[in-house]
Amino acid sequence: MTTDKIAIVEDDFNLLATLKYNLQKDGYDVVTAVDGGEAVETARKEKPDLIILDVMLPVMNGFEVCRILRKEMTVPILMLTAKAGETDKIVGLEIGADDYMTKPFSMRELLARVRAMLRRTRMTVPGSTDETAVLRIKDLEIDPARHRVLLRETSLDLTPKEFDLLAFLARNKGFVFNREQLLEKVWGYDYAGGTRTVDVHIRWLRQKIETNPQKPEYLITVRGTGYKLEG
C-alpha cells in the first residue's frame, strides 16, 4: 500500500517539528515548507496527498497559497490559524480549504482530522446501490470510479469535497437535503465545521457547473429547506 504524503507549511519551527514527528509516527511521508513561496513550490514538486497550511506565513500568507494551489490542484487542504474568529474560517472555506483548525489544538484531534480527510478522498459517497456507476444529468457526467466530472465533454477541476457533494446530490437527484443532512452525509459525523460550509461549497460548485450561477439550472435552492440537484 502506498504511503500518503503530507505537506506541512508552518513557520513556527517547534510546531513544525512536533507535527512532522507525530505524522511520521502515524505512518505518513512528510515534506515541509516554512513560508508561502516555498509552500507553492513544494506542493507543485511533491504533489502531496494532503496539505496542512498555516494562515500566518512570511512571504505569502496561507490564504494566498490556498488560492494559488486551488487553481492548480484538488489536494485536500487543512488550514491552521491562531485566530478564533469566524471571518477567518469563512475566508478559508471560501477560497477552497477543506477543513479548518484553530490553535492551540490537540494532536490527537489533528491526526483524526487528517485520517478522516484522506479517507474521504479515497471513498465514494454513500447514496446508491452502485456507487461506481457513471451518473449523467443533463450535460453533466459524473464518474465516481475515475473521480472525474465532465460538463459538455469538458473536464471540471473540482476539489475532493466539491466532488463528494455533487456526487451525493446526483445519486439522490430531485431530493431536497437541508444543510445538517448534507454535513452528515458528505462531511461525516466527525466534521467540526458549521453549516456555512455547505453554502460555501454550493456556491463554488455553481461557479463551475452553472452557465449563470445567479440563475442555477442544476443546484437549486429550496427556500427555507435546503438544496437539491435538478435533473
Biotite code that builds the C-alpha atoms (Angstrom):
import biotite.structure as struc

atoms = struc.array([
    struc.Atom([0.000, 0.000, 0.000], chain_id="A", res_id=1, res_name="MET", atom_name="CA", element="C"),
    struc.Atom([1.336, 3.438, -0.950], chain_id="A", res_id=2, res_name="THR", atom_name="CA", element="C"),
    struc.Atom([2.150, 5.749, 1.963], chain_id="A", res_id=3, res_name="THR", atom_name="CA", element="C"),
    struc.Atom([0.221, 9.021, 1.923], chain_id="A", res_id=4, res_name="ASP", atom_name="CA", element="C"),
    struc.Atom([2.399, 12.101, 1.594], chain_id="A", res_id=5, res_name="LYS", atom_name="CA", element="C"),
    struc.Atom([1.556, 15.151, 3.721], chain_id="A", res_id=6, res_name="ILE", atom_name="CA", element="C"),
    struc.Atom([2.991, 18.629, 3.266], chain_id="A", res_id=7, res_name="ALA", atom_name="CA", element="C"),
    struc.Atom([3.222, 20.798, 6.395], chain_id="A", res_id=8, res_name="ILE", atom_name="CA", element="C"),
    struc.Atom([3.527, 24.544, 5.878], chain_id="A", res_id=9, res_name="VAL", atom_name="CA", element="C"),
    struc.Atom([4.355, 26.228, 9.194], chain_id="A", res_id=10, res_name="GLU", atom_name="CA", element="C"),
    struc.Atom([6.883, 28.916, 10.190], chain_id="A", res_id=11, res_name="ASP", atom_name="CA", element="C"),
    struc.Atom([6.843, 28.032, 13.901], chain_id="A", res_id=12, res_name="ASP", atom_name="CA", element="C"),
    struc.Atom([9.759, 25.595, 13.951], chain_id="A", res_id=13, res_name="PHE", atom_name="CA", element="C"),
    struc.Atom([8.728, 23.970, 17.232], chain_id="A", res_id=14, res_name="ASN", atom_name="CA", element="C"),
    struc.Atom([5.211, 23.278, 15.975], chain_id="A", res_id=15, res_name="LEU", atom_name="CA", element="C"),
    struc.Atom([6.564, 22.181, 12.609], chain_id="A", res_id=16, res_name="LEU", atom_name="CA", element="C"),
    struc.Atom([8.859, 19.657, 14.286], chain_id="A", res_id=17, res_name="ALA", atom_name="CA", element="C"),
    struc.Atom([6.040, 18.394, 16.511], chain_id="A", res_id=18, res_name="THR", atom_name="CA", element="C"),
    struc.Atom([3.650, 17.957, 13.595], chain_id="A", res_id=19, res_name="LEU", atom_name="CA", element="C"),
    struc.Atom([6.288, 16.225, 11.490], chain_id="A", res_id=20, res_name="LYS", atom_name="CA", element="C"),
    struc.Atom([7.220, 13.830, 14.306], chain_id="A", res_id=21, res_name="TYR", atom_name="CA", element="C"),
    struc.Atom([3.625, 12.836, 15.050], chain_id="A", res_id=22, res_name="ASN", atom_name="CA", element="C"),
    struc.Atom([2.614, 12.436, 11.404], chain_id="A", res_id=23, res_name="LEU", atom_name="CA", element="C"),
    struc.Atom([5.676, 10.320, 10.642], chain_id="A", res_id=24, res_name="GLN", atom_name="CA", element="C"),
    struc.Atom([4.949, 8.269, 13.747], chain_id="A", res_id=25, res_name="LYS", atom_name="CA", element="C"),
    struc.Atom([1.440, 7.750, 12.349], chain_id="A", res_id=26, res_name="ASP", atom_name="CA", element="C"),
    struc.Atom([2.981, 6.322, 9.183], chain_id="A", res_id=27, res_name="GLY", atom_name="CA", element="C"),
    struc.Atom([2.904, 9.272, 6.770], chain_id="A", res_id=28, res_name="TYR", atom_name="CA", element="C"),
    struc.Atom([5.603, 10.516, 4.427], chain_id="A", res_id=29, res_name="ASP", atom_name="CA", element="C"),
    struc.Atom([6.130, 14.175, 5.370], chain_id="A", res_id=30, res_name="VAL", atom_name="CA", element="C"),
    struc.Atom([7.533, 17.149, 3.452], chain_id="A", res_id=31, res_name="VAL", atom_name="CA", element="C"),
    struc.Atom([7.749, 20.672, 4.897], chain_id="A", res_id=32, res_name="THR", atom_name="CA", element="C"),
    struc.Atom([7.853, 24.348, 3.972], chain_id="A", res_id=33, res_name="ALA", atom_name="CA", element="C"),
    struc.Atom([8.308, 27.412, 6.182], chain_id="A", res_id=34, res_name="VAL", atom_name="CA", element="C"),
    struc.Atom([6.936, 30.240, 4.022], chain_id="A", res_id=35, res_name="ASP", atom_name="CA", element="C"),
    struc.Atom([4.241, 30.781, 1.414], chain_id="A", res_id=36, res_name="GLY", atom_name="CA", element="C"),
    struc.Atom([6.507, 30.829, -1.615], chain_id="A", res_id=37, res_name="GLY", atom_name="CA", element="C"),
    struc.Atom([8.214, 27.603, -0.600], chain_id="A", res_id=38, res_name="GLU", atom_name="CA", element="C"),
    struc.Atom([4.783, 26.085, 0.075], chain_id="A", res_id=39, res_name="ALA", atom_name="CA", element="C"),
    struc.Atom([3.638, 26.608, -3.507], chain_id="A", res_id=40, res_name="VAL", atom_name="CA", element="C"),
    struc.Atom([6.836, 25.178, -4.964], chain_id="A", res_id=41, res_name="GLU", atom_name="CA", element="C"),
    struc.Atom([6.801, 22.202, -2.586], chain_id="A", res_id=42, res_name="THR", atom_name="CA", element="C"),
    struc.Atom([3.191, 21.377, -3.470], chain_id="A", res_id=43, res_name="ALA", atom_name="CA", element="C"),
    struc.Atom([3.922, 21.578, -7.187], chain_id="A", res_id=44, res_name="ARG", atom_name="CA", element="C"),
    struc.Atom([7.033, 19.420, -6.910], chain_id="A", res_id=45, res_name="LYS", atom_name="CA", element="C"),
    struc.Atom([5.966, 16.849, -4.306], chain_id="A", res_id=46, res_name="GLU", atom_name="CA", element="C"),
    struc.Atom([2.249, 16.546, -5.200], chain_id="A", res_id=47, res_name="LYS", atom_name="CA", element="C"),
    struc.Atom([1.196, 15.669, -1.631], chain_id="A", res_id=48, res_name="PRO", atom_name="CA", element="C"),
    struc.Atom([-1.997, 13.806, -0.769], chain_id="A", res_id=49, res_name="ASP", atom_name="CA", element="C"),
    struc.Atom([-2.891, 16.450, 1.842], chain_id="A", res_id=50, res_name="LEU", atom_name="CA", element="C"),
    struc.Atom([-1.575, 19.872, 2.899], chain_id="A", res_id=51, res_name="ILE", atom_name="CA", element="C"),
    struc.Atom([-1.576, 21.279, 6.441], chain_id="A", res_id=52, res_name="ILE", atom_name="CA", element="C"),
    struc.Atom([-1.350, 25.013, 5.856], chain_id="A", res_id=53, res_name="LEU", atom_name="CA", element="C"),
    struc.Atom([-0.810, 27.751, 8.438], chain_id="A", res_id=54, res_name="ASP", atom_name="CA", element="C"),
    struc.Atom([-2.507, 31.088, 7.721], chain_id="A", res_id=55, res_name="VAL", atom_name="CA", element="C"),
    struc.Atom([0.164, 33.438, 9.118], chain_id="A", res_id=56, res_name="MET", atom_name="CA", element="C"),
    struc.Atom([3.248, 32.851, 6.965], chain_id="A", res_id=57, res_name="LEU", atom_name="CA", element="C"),
    struc.Atom([6.134, 35.010, 5.722], chain_id="A", res_id=58, res_name="PRO", atom_name="CA", element="C"),
    struc.Atom([6.461, 35.885, 2.005], chain_id="A", res_id=59, res_name="VAL", atom_name="CA", element="C"),
    struc.Atom([2.853, 34.921, 1.236], chain_id="A", res_id=60, res_name="MET", atom_name="CA", element="C"),
    struc.Atom([0.073, 34.155, 3.712], chain_id="A", res_id=61, res_name="ASN", atom_name="CA", element="C"),
    struc.Atom([-1.833, 30.894, 3.804], chain_id="A", res_id=62, res_name="GLY", atom_name="CA", element="C"),
    struc.Atom([-4.936, 32.347, 2.142], chain_id="A", res_id=63, res_name="PHE", atom_name="CA", element="C"),
    struc.Atom([-2.888, 33.378, -0.911], chain_id="A", res_id=64, res_name="GLU", atom_name="CA", element="C"),
    struc.Atom([-1.174, 29.986, -1.003], chain_id="A", res_id=65, res_name="VAL", atom_name="CA", element="C"),
    struc.Atom([-4.560, 28.268, -0.862], chain_id="A", res_id=66, res_name="CYS", atom_name="CA", element="C"),
    struc.Atom([-5.939, 30.429, -3.698], chain_id="A", res_id=67, res_name="ARG", atom_name="CA", element="C"),
    struc.Atom([-2.981, 29.590, -5.927], chain_id="A", res_id=68, res_name="ILE", atom_name="CA", element="C"),
    struc.Atom([-2.968, 25.874, -5.200], chain_id="A", res_id=69, res_name="LEU", atom_name="CA", element="C"),
    struc.Atom([-6.717, 25.522, -5.548], chain_id="A", res_id=70, res_name="ARG", atom_name="CA", element="C"),
    struc.Atom([-6.477, 26.775, -9.131], chain_id="A", res_id=71, res_name="LYS", atom_name="CA", element="C"),
    struc.Atom([-3.869, 24.116, -9.908], chain_id="A", res_id=72, res_name="GLU", atom_name="CA", element="C"),
    struc.Atom([-4.786, 21.032, -7.894], chain_id="A", res_id=73, res_name="MET", atom_name="CA", element="C"),
    struc.Atom([-7.551, 19.360, -5.895], chain_id="A", res_id=74, res_name="THR", atom_name="CA", element="C"),
    struc.Atom([-5.411, 18.254, -2.944], chain_id="A", res_id=75, res_name="VAL", atom_name="CA", element="C"),
    struc.Atom([-7.267, 18.423, 0.419], chain_id="A", res_id=76, res_name="PRO", atom_name="CA", element="C"),
    struc.Atom([-6.153, 21.433, 2.484], chain_id="A", res_id=77, res_name="ILE", atom_name="CA", element="C"),
    struc.Atom([-6.393, 21.688, 6.277], chain_id="A", res_id=78, res_name="LEU", atom_name="CA", element="C"),
    struc.Atom([-5.810, 25.273, 7.398], chain_id="A", res_id=79, res_name="MET", atom_name="CA", element="C"),
    struc.Atom([-4.362, 26.252, 10.774], chain_id="A", res_id=80, res_name="LEU", atom_name="CA", element="C"),
    struc.Atom([-4.748, 29.644, 12.403], chain_id="A", res_id=81, res_name="THR", atom_name="CA", element="C"),
    struc.Atom([-4.087, 31.323, 15.726], chain_id="A", res_id=82, res_name="ALA", atom_name="CA", element="C"),
    struc.Atom([-7.245, 33.389, 15.256], chain_id="A", res_id=83, res_name="LYS", atom_name="CA", element="C"),
    struc.Atom([-10.552, 32.034, 16.509], chain_id="A", res_id=84, res_name="ALA", atom_name="CA", element="C"),
    struc.Atom([-12.695, 34.488, 14.529], chain_id="A", res_id=85, res_name="GLY", atom_name="CA", element="C"),
    struc.Atom([-15.476, 33.221, 12.297], chain_id="A", res_id=86, res_name="GLU", atom_name="CA", element="C"),
    struc.Atom([-14.328, 35.544, 9.498], chain_id="A", res_id=87, res_name="THR", atom_name="CA", element="C"),
    struc.Atom([-11.008, 33.746, 9.018], chain_id="A", res_id=88, res_name="ASP", atom_name="CA", element="C"),
    struc.Atom([-12.760, 30.407, 8.909], chain_id="A", res_id=89, res_name="LYS", atom_name="CA", element="C"),
    struc.Atom([-15.237, 31.595, 6.292], chain_id="A", res_id=90, res_name="ILE", atom_name="CA", element="C"),
    struc.Atom([-12.477, 33.114, 4.170], chain_id="A", res_id=91, res_name="VAL", atom_name="CA", element="C"),
    struc.Atom([-10.516, 29.860, 4.318], chain_id="A", res_id=92, res_name="GLY", atom_name="CA", element="C"),
    struc.Atom([-13.508, 27.799, 3.220], chain_id="A", res_id=93, res_name="LEU", atom_name="CA", element="C"),
    struc.Atom([-14.468, 30.262, 0.515], chain_id="A", res_id=94, res_name="GLU", atom_name="CA", element="C"),
    struc.Atom([-11.057, 30.066, -1.137], chain_id="A", res_id=95, res_name="ILE", atom_name="CA", element="C"),
    struc.Atom([-11.154, 26.280, -1.180], chain_id="A", res_id=96, res_name="GLY", atom_name="CA", element="C"),
    struc.Atom([-9.858, 24.901, 2.130], chain_id="A", res_id=97, res_name="ALA", atom_name="CA", element="C"),
    struc.Atom([-11.476, 21.598, 3.089], chain_id="A", res_id=98, res_name="ASP", atom_name="CA", element="C"),
    struc.Atom([-11.170, 21.910, 6.868], chain_id="A", res_id=99, res_name="ASP", atom_name="CA", element="C"),
    struc.Atom([-10.011, 24.390, 9.493], chain_id="A", res_id=100, res_name="TYR", atom_name="CA", element="C"),
    struc.Atom([-8.424, 24.162, 12.950], chain_id="A", res_id=101, res_name="MET", atom_name="CA", element="C"),
    struc.Atom([-7.697, 26.922, 15.462], chain_id="A", res_id=102, res_name="THR", atom_name="CA", element="C"),
    struc.Atom([-4.516, 26.926, 17.547], chain_id="A", res_id=103, res_name="LYS", atom_name="CA", element="C"),
    struc.Atom([-3.957, 25.589, 20.104], chain_id="A", res_id=104, res_name="PRO", atom_name="CA", element="C"),
    struc.Atom([-5.325, 22.183, 19.112], chain_id="A", res_id=105, res_name="PHE", atom_name="CA", element="C"),
    struc.Atom([-4.828, 18.655, 20.352], chain_id="A", res_id=106, res_name="SER", atom_name="CA", element="C"),
    struc.Atom([-2.508, 16.479, 18.281], chain_id="A", res_id=107, res_name="MET", atom_name="CA", element="C"),
    struc.Atom([-4.978, 13.629, 18.618], chain_id="A", res_id=108, res_name="ARG", atom_name="CA", element="C"),
    struc.Atom([-7.707, 15.730, 17.010], chain_id="A", res_id=109, res_name="GLU", atom_name="CA", element="C"),
    struc.Atom([-5.435, 16.865, 14.198], chain_id="A", res_id=110, res_name="LEU", atom_name="CA", element="C"),
    struc.Atom([-4.423, 13.286, 13.413], chain_id="A", res_id=111, res_name="LEU", atom_name="CA", element="C"),
    struc.Atom([-8.086, 12.262, 13.436], chain_id="A", res_id=112, res_name="ALA", atom_name="CA", element="C"),
    struc.Atom([-8.936, 15.077, 11.022], chain_id="A", res_id=113, res_name="ARG", atom_name="CA", element="C"),
    struc.Atom([-6.075, 14.084, 8.726], chain_id="A", res_id=114, res_name="VAL", atom_name="CA", element="C"),
    struc.Atom([-7.170, 10.450, 8.679], chain_id="A", res_id=115, res_name="ARG", atom_name="CA", element="C"),
    struc.Atom([-10.786, 11.434, 8.008], chain_id="A", res_id=116, res_name="ALA", atom_name="CA", element="C"),
    struc.Atom([-9.861, 13.797, 5.171], chain_id="A", res_id=117, res_name="MET", atom_name="CA", element="C"),
    struc.Atom([-7.650, 11.225, 3.472], chain_id="A", res_id=118, res_name="LEU", atom_name="CA", element="C"),
    struc.Atom([-10.277, 8.535, 3.939], chain_id="A", res_id=119, res_name="ARG", atom_name="CA", element="C"),
    struc.Atom([-12.947, 10.695, 2.321], chain_id="A", res_id=120, res_name="ARG", atom_name="CA", element="C"),
    struc.Atom([-10.780, 11.420, -0.714], chain_id="A", res_id=121, res_name="THR", atom_name="CA", element="C"),
    struc.Atom([-10.455, 7.685, -1.336], chain_id="A", res_id=122, res_name="ARG", atom_name="CA", element="C"),
    struc.Atom([-14.036, 6.654, -0.820], chain_id="A", res_id=123, res_name="MET", atom_name="CA", element="C"),
    struc.Atom([-17.155, 7.279, -2.825], chain_id="A", res_id=124, res_name="THR", atom_name="CA", element="C"),
    struc.Atom([-20.071, 8.954, -1.139], chain_id="A", res_id=125, res_name="VAL", atom_name="CA", element="C"),
    struc.Atom([-22.855, 6.651, 0.095], chain_id="A", res_id=126, res_name="PRO", atom_name="CA", element="C"),
    struc.Atom([-26.238, 7.030, -1.505], chain_id="A", res_id=127, res_name="GLY", atom_name="CA", element="C"),
    struc.Atom([-26.792, 4.362, -4.146], chain_id="A", res_id=128, res_name="SER", atom_name="CA", element="C"),
    struc.Atom([-26.584, 0.622, -4.642], chain_id="A", res_id=129, res_name="THR", atom_name="CA", element="C"),
    struc.Atom([-23.918, 1.047, -7.327], chain_id="A", res_id=130, res_name="ASP", atom_name="CA", element="C"),
    struc.Atom([-21.508, 3.691, -6.142], chain_id="A", res_id=131, res_name="GLU", atom_name="CA", element="C"),
    struc.Atom([-19.178, 3.296, -9.140], chain_id="A", res_id=132, res_name="THR", atom_name="CA", element="C"),
    struc.Atom([-21.865, 3.854, -11.797], chain_id="A", res_id=133, res_name="ALA", atom_name="CA", element="C"),
    struc.Atom([-21.423, 6.876, -14.058], chain_id="A", res_id=134, res_name="VAL", atom_name="CA", element="C"),
    struc.Atom([-24.099, 9.482, -13.347], chain_id="A", res_id=135, res_name="LEU", atom_name="CA", element="C"),
    struc.Atom([-25.497, 11.588, -16.200], chain_id="A", res_id=136, res_name="ARG", atom_name="CA", element="C"),
    struc.Atom([-27.633, 14.644, -15.535], chain_id="A", res_id=137, res_name="ILE", atom_name="CA", element="C"),
    struc.Atom([-28.363, 16.968, -18.449], chain_id="A", res_id=138, res_name="LYS", atom_name="CA", element="C"),
    struc.Atom([-24.910, 17.980, -19.727], chain_id="A", res_id=139, res_name="ASP", atom_name="CA", element="C"),
    struc.Atom([-23.095, 16.695, -16.627], chain_id="A", res_id=140, res_name="LEU", atom_name="CA", element="C"),
    struc.Atom([-21.312, 13.342, -16.454], chain_id="A", res_id=141, res_name="GLU", atom_name="CA", element="C"),
    struc.Atom([-20.035, 12.261, -13.022], chain_id="A", res_id=142, res_name="ILE", atom_name="CA", element="C"),
    struc.Atom([-17.669, 9.278, -12.954], chain_id="A", res_id=143, res_name="ASP", atom_name="CA", element="C"),
    struc.Atom([-17.030, 8.152, -9.330], chain_id="A", res_id=144, res_name="PRO", atom_name="CA", element="C"),
    struc.Atom([-14.541, 5.440, -10.326], chain_id="A", res_id=145, res_name="ALA", atom_name="CA", element="C"),
    struc.Atom([-12.280, 7.973, -12.069], chain_id="A", res_id=146, res_name="ARG", atom_name="CA", element="C"),
    struc.Atom([-13.234, 10.834, -9.734], chain_id="A", res_id=147, res_name="HIS", atom_name="CA", element="C"),
    struc.Atom([-13.991, 12.891, -12.827], chain_id="A", res_id=148, res_name="ARG", atom_name="CA", element="C"),
    struc.Atom([-16.742, 15.320, -13.827], chain_id="A", res_id=149, res_name="VAL", atom_name="CA", element="C"),
    struc.Atom([-17.418, 16.374, -17.417], chain_id="A", res_id=150, res_name="LEU", atom_name="CA", element="C"),
    struc.Atom([-19.614, 19.293, -18.423], chain_id="A", res_id=151, res_name="LEU", atom_name="CA", element="C"),
    struc.Atom([-20.431, 19.183, -22.131], chain_id="A", res_id=152, res_name="ARG", atom_name="CA", element="C"),
    struc.Atom([-17.398, 16.911, -22.615], chain_id="A", res_id=153, res_name="GLU", atom_name="CA", element="C"),
    struc.Atom([-15.083, 19.345, -20.803], chain_id="A", res_id=154, res_name="THR", atom_name="CA", element="C"),
    struc.Atom([-13.369, 18.112, -17.632], chain_id="A", res_id=155, res_name="SER", atom_name="CA", element="C"),
    struc.Atom([-14.020, 20.180, -14.497], chain_id="A", res_id=156, res_name="LEU", atom_name="CA", element="C"),
    struc.Atom([-11.408, 20.768, -11.813], chain_id="A", res_id=157, res_name="ASP", atom_name="CA", element="C"),
    struc.Atom([-13.288, 20.064, -8.560], chain_id="A", res_id=158, res_name="LEU", atom_name="CA", element="C"),
    struc.Atom([-11.885, 19.800, -5.052], chain_id="A", res_id=159, res_name="THR", atom_name="CA", element="C"),
    struc.Atom([-12.447, 16.428, -3.329], chain_id="A", res_id=160, res_name="PRO", atom_name="CA", element="C"),
    struc.Atom([-15.256, 17.857, -1.223], chain_id="A", res_id=161, res_name="LYS", atom_name="CA", element="C"),
    struc.Atom([-16.929, 19.565, -4.186], chain_id="A", res_id=162, res_name="GLU", atom_name="CA", element="C"),
    struc.Atom([-16.863, 16.228, -5.984], chain_id="A", res_id=163, res_name="PHE", atom_name="CA", element="C"),
    struc.Atom([-18.308, 14.371, -2.974], chain_id="A", res_id=164, res_name="ASP", atom_name="CA", element="C"),
    struc.Atom([-21.120, 16.895, -2.595], chain_id="A", res_id=165, res_name="LEU", atom_name="CA", element="C"),
    struc.Atom([-22.009, 16.858, -6.282], chain_id="A", res_id=166, res_name="LEU", atom_name="CA", element="C"),
    struc.Atom([-21.892, 13.051, -6.464], chain_id="A", res_id=167, res_name="ALA", atom_name="CA", element="C"),
    struc.Atom([-24.125, 12.681, -3.400], chain_id="A", res_id=168, res_name="PHE", atom_name="CA", element="C"),
    struc.Atom([-26.730, 15.083, -4.750], chain_id="A", res_id=169, res_name="LEU", atom_name="CA", element="C"),
    struc.Atom([-26.564, 13.405, -8.176], chain_id="A", res_id=170, res_name="ALA", atom_name="CA", element="C"),
    struc.Atom([-27.220, 9.975, -6.678], chain_id="A", res_id=171, res_name="ARG", atom_name="CA", element="C"),
    struc.Atom([-30.211, 11.480, -4.917], chain_id="A", res_id=172, res_name="ASN", atom_name="CA", element="C"),
    struc.Atom([-31.388, 13.637, -7.803], chain_id="A", res_id=173, res_name="LYS", atom_name="CA", element="C"),
    struc.Atom([-34.548, 15.597, -7.107], chain_id="A", res_id=174, res_name="GLY", atom_name="CA", element="C"),
    struc.Atom([-34.465, 15.047, -3.335], chain_id="A", res_id=175, res_name="PHE", atom_name="CA", element="C"),
    struc.Atom([-34.059, 18.075, -1.077], chain_id="A", res_id=176, res_name="VAL", atom_name="CA", element="C"),
    struc.Atom([-31.472, 17.969, 1.723], chain_id="A", res_id=177, res_name="PHE", atom_name="CA", element="C"),
    struc.Atom([-31.023, 20.565, 4.448], chain_id="A", res_id=178, res_name="ASN", atom_name="CA", element="C"),
    struc.Atom([-27.571, 21.746, 5.477], chain_id="A", res_id=179, res_name="ARG", atom_name="CA", element="C"),
    struc.Atom([-27.352, 19.483, 8.532], chain_id="A", res_id=180, res_name="GLU", atom_name="CA", element="C"),
    struc.Atom([-28.180, 16.426, 6.406], chain_id="A", res_id=181, res_name="GLN", atom_name="CA", element="C"),
    struc.Atom([-25.540, 17.334, 3.840], chain_id="A", res_id=182, res_name="LEU", atom_name="CA", element="C"),
    struc.Atom([-22.931, 17.841, 6.559], chain_id="A", res_id=183, res_name="LEU", atom_name="CA", element="C"),
    struc.Atom([-23.743, 14.397, 7.943], chain_id="A", res_id=184, res_name="GLU", atom_name="CA", element="C"),
    struc.Atom([-23.830, 12.591, 4.598], chain_id="A", res_id=185, res_name="LYS", atom_name="CA", element="C"),
    struc.Atom([-20.912, 14.287, 2.847], chain_id="A", res_id=186, res_name="VAL", atom_name="CA", element="C"),
    struc.Atom([-18.602, 15.613, 5.574], chain_id="A", res_id=187, res_name="TRP", atom_name="CA", element="C"),
    struc.Atom([-19.371, 12.959, 8.185], chain_id="A", res_id=188, res_name="GLY", atom_name="CA", element="C"),
    struc.Atom([-20.100, 12.965, 11.894], chain_id="A", res_id=189, res_name="TYR", atom_name="CA", element="C"),
    struc.Atom([-16.518, 13.864, 12.783], chain_id="A", res_id=190, res_name="ASP", atom_name="CA", element="C"),
    struc.Atom([-16.569, 17.175, 10.923], chain_id="A", res_id=191, res_name="TYR", atom_name="CA", element="C"),
    struc.Atom([-16.363, 20.123, 13.301], chain_id="A", res_id=192, res_name="ALA", atom_name="CA", element="C"),
    struc.Atom([-17.344, 22.879, 10.855], chain_id="A", res_id=193, res_name="GLY", atom_name="CA", element="C"),
    struc.Atom([-20.709, 24.606, 10.714], chain_id="A", res_id=194, res_name="GLY", atom_name="CA", element="C"),
    struc.Atom([-23.482, 24.662, 8.141], chain_id="A", res_id=195, res_name="THR", atom_name="CA", element="C"),
    struc.Atom([-21.941, 27.692, 6.401], chain_id="A", res_id=196, res_name="ARG", atom_name="CA", element="C"),
    struc.Atom([-19.502, 25.167, 4.932], chain_id="A", res_id=197, res_name="THR", atom_name="CA", element="C"),
    struc.Atom([-22.329, 23.734, 2.806], chain_id="A", res_id=198, res_name="VAL", atom_name="CA", element="C"),
    struc.Atom([-23.318, 27.145, 1.429], chain_id="A", res_id=199, res_name="ASP", atom_name="CA", element="C"),
    struc.Atom([-19.709, 27.905, 0.503], chain_id="A", res_id=200, res_name="VAL", atom_name="CA", element="C"),
    struc.Atom([-19.268, 24.632, -1.389], chain_id="A", res_id=201, res_name="HIS", atom_name="CA", element="C"),
    struc.Atom([-22.619, 25.021, -3.159], chain_id="A", res_id=202, res_name="ILE", atom_name="CA", element="C"),
    struc.Atom([-21.516, 28.476, -4.329], chain_id="A", res_id=203, res_name="ARG", atom_name="CA", element="C"),
    struc.Atom([-18.191, 27.141, -5.573], chain_id="A", res_id=204, res_name="TRP", atom_name="CA", element="C"),
    struc.Atom([-19.897, 24.303, -7.423], chain_id="A", res_id=205, res_name="LEU", atom_name="CA", element="C"),
    struc.Atom([-22.330, 26.706, -9.072], chain_id="A", res_id=206, res_name="ARG", atom_name="CA", element="C"),
    struc.Atom([-19.437, 28.794, -10.340], chain_id="A", res_id=207, res_name="GLN", atom_name="CA", element="C"),
    struc.Atom([-18.040, 25.694, -12.022], chain_id="A", res_id=208, res_name="LYS", atom_name="CA", element="C"),
    struc.Atom([-21.141, 23.929, -13.405], chain_id="A", res_id=209, res_name="ILE", atom_name="CA", element="C"),
    struc.Atom([-23.751, 26.642, -13.970], chain_id="A", res_id=210, res_name="GLU", atom_name="CA", element="C"),
    struc.Atom([-23.906, 28.845, -17.061], chain_id="A", res_id=211, res_name="THR", atom_name="CA", element="C"),
    struc.Atom([-25.271, 31.602, -14.825], chain_id="A", res_id=212, res_name="ASN", atom_name="CA", element="C"),
    struc.Atom([-24.596, 30.908, -11.110], chain_id="A", res_id=213, res_name="PRO", atom_name="CA", element="C"),
    struc.Atom([-27.197, 33.551, -10.191], chain_id="A", res_id=214, res_name="GLN", atom_name="CA", element="C"),
    struc.Atom([-29.865, 31.538, -12.025], chain_id="A", res_id=215, res_name="LYS", atom_name="CA", element="C"),
    struc.Atom([-28.811, 27.915, -11.442], chain_id="A", res_id=216, res_name="PRO", atom_name="CA", element="C"),
    struc.Atom([-30.215, 25.094, -13.547], chain_id="A", res_id=217, res_name="GLU", atom_name="CA", element="C"),
    struc.Atom([-28.575, 22.236, -11.632], chain_id="A", res_id=218, res_name="TYR", atom_name="CA", element="C"),
    struc.Atom([-28.025, 23.174, -7.974], chain_id="A", res_id=219, res_name="LEU", atom_name="CA", element="C"),
    struc.Atom([-31.365, 24.525, -6.832], chain_id="A", res_id=220, res_name="ILE", atom_name="CA", element="C"),
    struc.Atom([-32.039, 26.283, -3.529], chain_id="A", res_id=221, res_name="THR", atom_name="CA", element="C"),
    struc.Atom([-35.344, 25.270, -1.979], chain_id="A", res_id=222, res_name="VAL", atom_name="CA", element="C"),
    struc.Atom([-36.153, 28.284, 0.160], chain_id="A", res_id=223, res_name="ARG", atom_name="CA", element="C"),
    struc.Atom([-36.395, 27.512, 3.858], chain_id="A", res_id=224, res_name="GLY", atom_name="CA", element="C"),
    struc.Atom([-35.375, 23.877, 3.329], chain_id="A", res_id=225, res_name="THR", atom_name="CA", element="C"),
    struc.Atom([-32.059, 23.255, 1.603], chain_id="A", res_id=226, res_name="GLY", atom_name="CA", element="C"),
    struc.Atom([-30.630, 22.179, -1.731], chain_id="A", res_id=227, res_name="TYR", atom_name="CA", element="C"),
    struc.Atom([-31.311, 19.669, -4.487], chain_id="A", res_id=228, res_name="LYS", atom_name="CA", element="C"),
    struc.Atom([-29.807, 18.687, -7.819], chain_id="A", res_id=229, res_name="LEU", atom_name="CA", element="C"),
    struc.Atom([-32.311, 19.095, -10.619], chain_id="A", res_id=230, res_name="GLU", atom_name="CA", element="C"),
    struc.Atom([-32.159, 16.597, -13.462], chain_id="A", res_id=231, res_name="GLY", atom_name="CA", element="C"),
])
